[in-house]
Amino acid sequence: MNNNILQTTGLSKAFTQSSGDKLEIFSDINFSLEAGATVSIVGSSGSGKTSLLQILAGLDKPTAGYVSVDGKNLQQMSSNQLCQLRNEKLGFIYQFHHLLPEFTALENTLMPLIIGNKNNKEGKEYAGYILNKLGLAKRMEHYPSQLSGGERQRVAIARAVINQPKIIFADEPTGNLDNTTAHHVLDIFLSLQEELNTSLIVVTHDHEIANRTQQKYTLHNGKLA
């Protein structure tokens, strides 16, 4: 039985430069992700890791090929359908937390539920549970400016998992933190990912972080190996 939550077929991405020359980022990538699995993608700066992650998450379109998430071809979905899919089934964590400065840690965590019109009592209780698990029980009413870098990134993790997504996409999620804080945040995050049984794709240049995932891929010269 096929247990893949995400699959790509012949995925390629290229840009046309101002000179008219075609710049190929990657080509003919065939990749699958099992439900509940953790995968890392490493590669040098400029190798196309972030471009690949954005296409896998439906934030960008490939030049050729397609991505299927939960049995649905992203390239056949409308903008509204993609937005709904991202809100309900996908979570995102970036190197920079992108928290909204005018909202508290709790309100930032609840944002996907607010957007999806699901901000009810159960949602708030679950947000409290997640923030408590991330060691932020006493910081829920604090604003991003009142939090440390590690705390802000933990709020970003809480926001990414509040909808209990089927896949979490993480782009250098600890790249903006010092080594000790990065590994502490990663410990908590991986424990949460295991509890939720959600799939994880993390893009990183840090091989120590990559080695903690079940599968490790390298993007090099436009190929995923």
C-alpha positions in Angstrom: 0.0 0.0 0.0 1.3 3.4 -1.0 1.8 5.4 2.2 3.3 8.5 0.6 1.9 11.8 1.7 4.0 13.8 -0.9 5.4 12.7 -4.3 7.1 14.5 -7.1 7.4 13.4 -10.7 9.9 14.9 -13.2 10.2 18.1 -11.1 12.3 20.8 -12.8 12.9 24.5 -12.2 14.7 27.0 -14.5 14.8 30.8 -14.8 15.4 33.0 -17.8 18.2 35.5 -17.1 18.2 39.1 -18.4 20.7 38.0 -21.0 18.1 35.5 -22.3 20.1 32.5 -21.2 18.3 29.8 -19.3 19.5 29.0 -15.8 18.5 25.5 -14.6 18.2 25.2 -10.8 17.3 21.5 -10.8 15.8 19.0 -13.1 13.9 15.7 -13.2 13.5 15.2 -9.5 11.5 12.2 -8.4 11.0 12.1 -4.7 8.5 10.7 -2.2 7.8 11.3 1.5 6.1 8.8 3.6 3.5 9.8 6.2 5.2 10.5 9.5 8.7 10.4 8.0 11.5 13.0 8.6 13.7 14.0 5.7 16.5 16.6 5.4 17.8 18.2 2.2 21.3 19.6 2.4 23.3 21.4 -0.2 25.7 24.3 -0.7 24.4 27.9 -0.8 22.7 28.6 -4.1 22.1 24.9 -4.8 18.4 25.5 -5.1 17.3 23.9 -1.7 14.9 26.7 -0.8 13.4 26.8 -4.4 12.8 23.1 -4.2 11.1 23.4 -0.7 8.9 26.3 -1.9 7.7 24.2 -4.9 7.1 21.1 -2.7 5.0 23.4 -0.4 3.0 24.9 -3.2 4.5 28.4 -2.7 6.1 28.4 -6.2 5.4 26.6 -9.5 7.9 24.2 -11.2 8.9 24.7 -14.9 8.1 21.0 -15.5 6.7 18.1 -13.6 4.3 18.1 -10.7 4.0 17.7 -6.9 1.2 15.6 -5.4 0.3 16.2 -1.7 -2.2 13.8 0.0 -3.1 12.5 -3.5 -3.8 16.0 -5.0 -1.8 17.4 -7.9 -0.8 20.9 -6.8 -0.3 22.1 -10.4 -4.0 21.4 -11.0 -5.3 23.4 -8.0 -6.5 27.0 -8.1 -5.0 29.7 -5.9 -7.9 29.4 -3.4 -7.5 25.6 -3.3 -3.8 25.9 -2.7 -4.4 28.5 0.1 -6.9 26.1 1.8 -4.5 23.2 1.5 -1.6 25.2 3.0 -3.8 26.4 5.9 -5.3 23.0 6.7 -2.6 20.4 5.9 0.8 22.2 5.8 3.0 23.9 8.3 5.9 26.3 7.6 8.9 27.3 9.7 11.5 29.7 8.3 15.0 30.8 9.4 13.5 34.1 10.4 10.4 33.6 12.6 8.1 36.1 10.7 6.0 36.7 13.8 3.5 39.6 13.7 4.9 42.2 16.2 1.6 43.6 17.3 0.3 40.2 18.5 1.3 38.1 21.5 2.9 34.7 21.4 -0.5 33.1 21.9 -2.2 35.2 19.2 0.7 34.5 16.7 0.3 30.8 17.4 -3.5 31.0 16.8 -3.1 32.9 13.5 -3.6 29.9 11.2 -6.8 29.0 13.1 -8.0 32.6 12.9 -7.4 32.7 9.1 -9.3 29.3 8.8 -12.2 30.6 11.0 -11.4 27.9 13.6 -10.4 30.0 16.5 -12.6 28.4 19.1 -12.1 27.4 22.8 -10.6 24.0 21.8 -8.1 25.8 19.5 -7.0 28.1 22.3 -6.6 25.2 24.7 -4.5 23.4 22.2 -2.4 26.5 21.5 -1.8 26.7 25.3 -0.8 23.0 25.4 1.7 23.4 22.5 3.2 26.6 23.9 3.5 24.9 27.3 5.2 21.9 25.7 7.7 24.3 24.0 8.5 25.8 27.4 6.6 29.0 26.8 3.8 28.7 29.4 4.9 31.9 31.1 5.5 33.8 27.8 2.1 33.5 26.1 1.1 37.1 26.6 4.5 38.5 25.7 5.0 40.2 22.3 7.8 39.1 19.9 10.0 42.1 21.0 9.9 40.8 24.6 11.1 37.3 23.6 14.6 36.0 22.9 15.5 34.6 19.5 15.1 31.0 20.7 11.7 31.8 22.2 10.5 33.6 19.0 11.5 30.5 16.9 9.6 28.3 19.3 6.5 30.4 18.8 7.0 30.0 15.1 7.1 26.2 15.6 3.9 26.4 17.7 2.2 28.4 14.8 3.4 25.8 12.3 1.9 22.8 14.2 -1.4 24.4 15.6 -3.4 22.9 12.7 -1.8 19.5 13.3 -0.6 19.5 9.7 0.2 16.4 7.7 3.6 17.9 6.5 5.9 20.5 8.1 8.3 22.4 5.8 11.3 23.9 7.6 13.8 26.2 5.8 17.0 26.5 7.9 14.7 26.6 11.0 17.6 27.0 13.5 20.0 28.9 11.1 19.4 32.2 13.0 20.2 30.7 16.5 23.4 30.0 18.3 24.5 26.3 18.4 23.3 25.5 21.9 19.9 27.2 21.4 19.5 25.6 18.0 19.9 22.1 19.3 17.6 22.7 22.2 14.9 24.1 19.9 15.4 21.1 17.5 15.1 18.6 20.4 11.7 20.0 21.4 10.6 20.3 17.8 11.4 16.7 16.9 9.7 15.4 20.0 6.6 17.4 19.0 6.8 16.2 15.4 6.9 12.6 16.7 4.0 13.1 19.0 1.9 14.6 16.2 3.1 11.9 13.7 3.4 14.6 11.1 5.9 14.4 8.2 8.8 16.8 8.1 11.0 18.1 5.3 13.9 20.3 6.6 16.3 22.2 4.4 19.6 22.9 6.2 23.3 23.4 5.6 24.0 21.9 9.0 24.9 18.2 8.7 24.4 17.7 12.4 20.8 18.7 12.1 20.4 16.7 8.9 21.8 13.6 10.5 18.9 13.6 13.0 16.3 13.0 10.3 15.4 9.5 9.1 16.5 10.2 5.5 19.1 12.7 4.2 19.2 13.9 0.6 21.8 16.2 -1.0 20.9 18.6 -3.8 24.0 19.0 -6.0 24.3 20.1 -9.6 20.6 20.2 -10.0 20.1 16.5 -8.8 18.7 15.1 -5.6 20.7 12.2 -4.3 
